Each structure stands twice: as structure tokens, then as C-alpha cells.
């Protein structure tokens, strides 16, 4: 097939993929695209590096596929091939040494040495090669082992099973002495606990649940949200905090605090009537001689952020939180249990998504339908259909790695 015909087919099939809606589209169209990409680059003597694939990606995003756009793509590919092929031939180890010197992108380098671009190979490249923790010869040995024994499918499954050390795939990769597999999987599943001394309102927080907050001051404004300020005790430290909530949640909060809550509500109503203003402030210590302690009350809160131009950071001045929902202790316990069930369900759905992607990869390699389903654990028809639905709710990014 001539290059113009290949480019036209590539363009048309790429457009189909953008609006696929059936299972067969996912399998057939993606496989066609991968095959055409390989064929086009091979005609120019180019490896499937990202920098060369990018030329094809850019072409597929053209408004129309006409003679001019195809001519530009051919020119870009020809120029890239001329530059690439005019370079001195290098061994794989020399390519890696060059990558270290120039801190190159793994998406460009790995295809040049015929190593699949995968999270594991990228991890080795970034963490051990570019940092000079290992010599290129040692890195190349690991890459060769991964490709020779076709271990990436096993590694992909391990990425999606938290209790991976009990699996046959883990036993297999360990028996072949993959040097970095434990470090890779540890990093993949690592969820570092937060530093106990760090502010609970740090820049990584968007959502919080608080209890034990000590309310000292209330500003009530009929035209906007209620403002409560006080302290939030964490690890024997007291952090100042400002809570914003609408009147309904404030009313719920006062109701949950029994007699003291009723006293506060009455004091607000009395002051609004006496002062004939829509905004009043009550200092709880001055008014009642004590703070309002939310011991058995849980506050579901959002942490608002303000982008500071020129600073590059996101700040939350004054530790301001917006309270979405107020829960009693019993209500929050029920809410937590429901969340745990949903989290467990989500884990199972992630496993099904991983199994379906694995099934598609097997199909692309020519494995027959029944065998592909069996190896992916999707023999059961209902389970297979659920996995398909889960996959359709996610993008196809893992399929095209």
C-alpha cells in the first residue's frame, strides 16, 4: 500500500476511534491503528518512538485529510527519517548512555531499543537509568528479560491486585529474578501516611471530615452563610479554623447540641430583634462562659483554594472550610459503613477493568476468544458483560500503552 493510502486509512480509522460505541470497535479499530502506525514508520525506517508517532498524531488531528495535509505529514516523516538515519549506529547500551547524558524521554528512547513502553520499563528508565543508580548494561539485561519472557502481562495483573504476593504471576516474575519488581510494586501501592506534624489543612487536602472542633465565636448573617470560628485539636496541637455553613446545616448543628444549642439559637434570635440588623456576632465565652465543643458531631467539609497569581501555589488563608453536611455520631457511623462498602465495590470494579484490558490485549495478540476470556478470568458471561460496562465507563488509555 502506498504511503498516501496508508495515511488516508490512518486518518479515517483514527476518527472512528474517537466516537466508538461498540466492543468490536475497541478491539478492531485500535488494532488497525497500531498496525498502520507500525507500517508507516517502517516505510521511513523509523522506530515507534513518541517523537515520530507524534507526527502521525498531529496529522490525525487535522481538520480534513487532503493532499496538503498528507504532503505535510510525509515531509515531516521524511525529515525525521533523514535526521535519524544519518546518525551513527549505536548499540543499545550506547543509546542508553546517550539518554543519560541528555536526560531523554523514555517514550522516545525505549522504542529505539525495541523495549515496550510500559509503566515498569518507564520506572526502571527514570528511577535507575537517568539517576545513574545502575549501569546501562544492567538496565539492558532487565529490559531483555522482560521482553524475552513476555512478563509485562503478568506485571499488569500485579498492578491491579493489592494482595499480589499470593498470585502465580508474582511467583513467576520472582522466579525469573526481575531485579526491580518489588520496588516498582511497592511504589505503585505506596500510600504514605501524612506527617503527623503537618497542618491538617495542607495543600493536598480538598475534602475533610472533622470532629472535636471547639467553637468560640459565631457570626450570623441572614444574607449569606453562617461563620463559626474556633480551634481544631490535632495531635495535641490546636489549629485555628473558620467554618462556613448554610443556615439549614447550622440549625442541624444547634439541634444536635441539645440545651446549649437551643440557648445559642435563642441568643441569636434575641440579638437580631434587639439590634434590628441582619448581621450579629456572638462570643460564646463572653456570653455563656464556655465554648461549644463538637465532640460527637462530624463535619463533612470542603477546603476552598485561592490561586495566587505569580506565586505558583494554592493557598487557604485562615484555614477556612465550607461545611457540606453535619452528622451525629450514629449517622456518621452508618455513612462510613456505606462508604466502606462502596470502596470495596470500587476495588472489585477496578479488578474487572484490568481483567477486560488484559482480555483485549490477548485478543490483539491473536489469542482466540474463549482462551482470552479464560486467561483473563472472564469465562462467566455475566461477569464478562459487567467488565465490558466498567471498561466503557473508563477511557481506553491502558489499552494503547
N, C-alpha and C positions, 0 to 999 in steps of 0.2 A: 504494500500500500504506500502511495506517495505521501510525503510529509504534509502536503496541504489537506489531503483526505483525512490523515490521522488527526490533524489539528481541528478540522471541522467536526469529526466524530467526538473528539475530546470535549470540545465546547458544548455540543448538543447534549452529551451524556452528563456533563457537569451541571447543566441547567436542570436536567431531570432529577438529579440527586437533591437539588435544593428544595424540591417540592414532592419528594417521595411520600407515599402514604400506605404502601403495602409491603409486607415482609419480603416478597420476591424482589422488590425494587432495591431494598437494602443490600441484599446479597449480590444480585446480578450487576446492578449499576456500579457499586463500589468496586467489585472485582474487575469490571470493564475499565474503569478509570485507572486503577492501579496498573493493569496490563498495558494500557495505551501510554501512560506516563513512562513506563519502562521502555516501551518500544520507541517512543520519540527520542528519549535521551540516548538510547543505544545507537540510534542512527547518527547522532552527533558525537558519539564516543564519550559521553558524559556519564558519571555515576549519579545515583539518585540522591544527591546531596540537596539540602534545603535550598541553598543559594541557586541551584539550577531548577529545582521544582518550582521555585518562586516565580520563575519566568512563565511557567505554564499556568500557575495560579492567577497571575496578573492577567494573562491572556483570557482565561475563563471568565474573568470579571468585566471584560469589555462589553459595552452596551450592545454591540452587534458583532457577528462573525462575518467579516467581509474580507476582500482581498488585501485591503490596507492593514487590518489588524493581524491577519496571518503573516503578511510580509514583515511586519514589525517583530512578531514572535520569532520567525525564522532568523532574522537579522540578530536578535538578542541571543538566541541559542548558538548561532554561528560564531559570534564574537566571543561568547563564553567558552566555546569549544576550542577556538584558536588559542585563547589565553591559557586554558587548562592543558591542552595537548602540547603546547610549546615548552612547558616546564620539564625539567629533568625528571626522569623516572626515579621514584623513591620507594624504598622498602616500606612495609607497614610501620616498622619501628621508627623509621625516619619521618614518616608522616606524623606520628605521634609526638616526636621530638619537636617538629616544626609547630605543632599545635600548642605545645607548652610555651615555646618562645613567643608566640603571637597570641596566646590565650584565646584560641579559636573556639567556635561554637560546635558542640557535639553533633548538631544536626547537619553541619557541613562536613565534618571530618569522618564520622562513623561510616557513612555510605561509601566513602572513598576507599576504605579498607575492608569493605564488604561485611560490616558488622551491623546487625539490625538496630534501628533506633528504638530503644525500649527504656523504661524507667530505670531498670537495673544497669544497663550499659551506660546510660547517661550519668547515673550515680557514680559509677566507677570512674568515668571520664572526669567529672567535675571534682569529686572528693579525693581521688587518689592520683590521677594523672596531672591535672592542672596545678594541683598543690604540691607536686613533686614528692608525695609520700611514697610513691612506688616508681620504679623504672619502667620505661615503655615496654621492655621485653617481658616483664612480669604481667603488665596490663594486657599485653597481646596474648599471653598464654591463657588468661582468664576469658578473654573475648573468644578465642578459638575453641575453648572448652564449651562455652555457652552455645555456639553455633554448631559445633560438631555433634553434640548430643541433643540438640534441639530442646534446650531447657527453658526457653522463655515462656512456653505454655504452662509449665509447672510453676514457674515463678509468678506468673499472672494469677494462678489459682491461690497461691500462698498469700498474695496481696489482699485477697478477699476473704480469707478465713483467719479470724483472730487467733484461734487455737491451732495455728498452723503446724506446730511441732509434733502433733499427733498424726499428721497426714502422711500418706505414702509418697506424695510429691516431695515433701521435706526430706524424708529418708533418702529419696533418690538423689536430690541435689547435694545432700551432705555426703552420700557415698562417693560422689564424683568430685568431692573436695573443692567446691566453689569457695574461693577464698574470702569473699566479701558478703556472702549471702546473709549471715546473721546480723552484721552491721546494717545492711540495707533494710532488712525486715524490721529490725529494732527502730530504725529511723522512721520507717513507714508507719509503724504503730505507736510511735512515741508521742505521748501527750504529757508534756512536762507539767508538773504541779506548779501553781503560781507561787512566787516568792511571798512568804508569809508577811514580810515587812513591807511589801509593795502596797501602794494605795489601792483600796478596793474599787476606785473609780478610774483605773488606768485606761490608757488609750485603746486597749484591746477589748474593752467592755462596751457592749451595745445594749445588753439586757441583764437585769439583776433581779434577784429576789431577796428582800431584806426582812429581818425580824430583829426585835430588841432595840429598835430606834427610840431615842429619847427626844420627845418634842418639847421645846421650851417656849416657842413663840408662834403665834398664828396670825396671818394677815388675811382677812376676808374681804373680797371684792366681788360685789354682785355681778359685775360686768365681765369678769374673767375667772380664771381658776383660783382655787384656794392655795395659799402659800404657807407651808409649815417648815420651820427651821429648827435645828437642834443638833444632836450628836448621834453618830453611828459607831458603836463599840465593836472593834475587830482586834482579836489577839492582844487584849489589854491596852489597846490604843483607842482613843476617841477621835473620830473624824467628823468635822463639821459637815452638815448635809442640809440641802434645801429640797423639800418635796413639793411638787406641784400636782394637784389633782382636781378633777371637776367636782361640782357640788354633790352629785349623787354618791361618788365614792367617799367623799368627806363625811357625808351623812351616815354611810355604812360604817365608817371607821368610828364615829362617835357612838353609834348604836352598839357596836361590839365592845365598847369600853364602859358599858353599864352606867352606874350612877355618875361617875366622873365625866363621862361623855355627855350625859344629859346636862350637867352643870355648865360645861363649856358651851353647848348649844344655846342654853338659856342666856348665858352671859353675852354671846354674840348678838342674839335677838334683842336683848335689852339695850345693848350699846348702840345698835343700829337705830333703834327707836329714839333713844335719848339724843344722840348726836345728829340725827337726820342726815346721814351721809352714807354713801354706798361702799366706803372703804373704812374698815376699822382694824385695829391691831390689839391683840391680847397677849400680854406677857404672863404666861401661866404661873411662873414662880411668884411674881409680884401679886397676881390676882388670887391664886389658890394656895400658894406656899409650896407647890411641888410641880414637877414636870409630868407629862403624860408618857408613860413607858409602855411601848408596844411589845410586850413580852410574848404573848400568844397570838400575835397577829402578823401575817405575812403580806408584804407589799410587792406586787409584781411591777417592776419599774423599767422604763426605757432611759438610756443615758444619752441625752442630746449632745450633739457635737457642733462646734463653731469653727469653720475653716478660717485660719488667719492668713490673709494674703502675704506672700513673701516669706512666711515663716516655715512653710512646708510641713507644719504639724497641725494636728487637730486638738483643740483644747475644750475642756469643760469647766469654765471658770465657776468657782463657788460650789463644785460638786453638786450640781443641780440634776435632779431626777424627776421624770414625769411618771406618776403612778397610774398604771392602766387599771389595776384591779386590786382590791383589798380582800384578803381571805382570813377566815378564822382558822385556828389550828386544825380542826377536823376537816374543814373544807379543803385546806391546802394539802392535807394528807391524801384525800381522795384524788385531788388534782395531780399529785405526784405519782400515785399509783397508775393513773391513766397514762401519764407521760412515759412511765417505765414500760408499759405495755406497747405504746406507740413506738418507743425506741427499739424494743425487741423486734417488733414487726418490721421496722425500717431496716434492721440488720438482716433479716431474712430476705427482704426485697433486694438489698444490695447483693446478697449471695446469688439470687436469681438473675439479676442483671449481669453479674460476672459470668454465670454459667451460660447465659444466652450469647454473650460476646464470644466466649470460648467456642460455643457451638458454631457460630458464624465463621470463626477463623478456621475451624476444622473443615467446614464446607468449602471455603476458599482454597483449601489445600487439596481438594478433590476427595475428601472422605465422604462416603455415602451417607444418605440421610439417617438411616437407622443407627449406623455406627456412631455418627456425630452426636446424635441425641443421647445414645447410651454413654459415651465417654464424657459428655457434659452433664450427665445426671438428669436428663430431661425426658426419660422414657415415658413417664406418665403424661397423657395428653393434656389434662387439666393444668398440671404443673408447667408444661411447655407453653400453653396459652397465656398463663399468668406471667411467665418470664418474658414472653413477647410483648405483653402490655407494659411491663416495667421498662423494657428496653425502649419502647416508643415514647415513654414519658421522659427519657433521658436523651441526650444528643448522641451522635454516632462517633464521638471523638476517639473513644478507646478502640473502636474498630479499625481506624485508619492510622494508628500509631506505627 
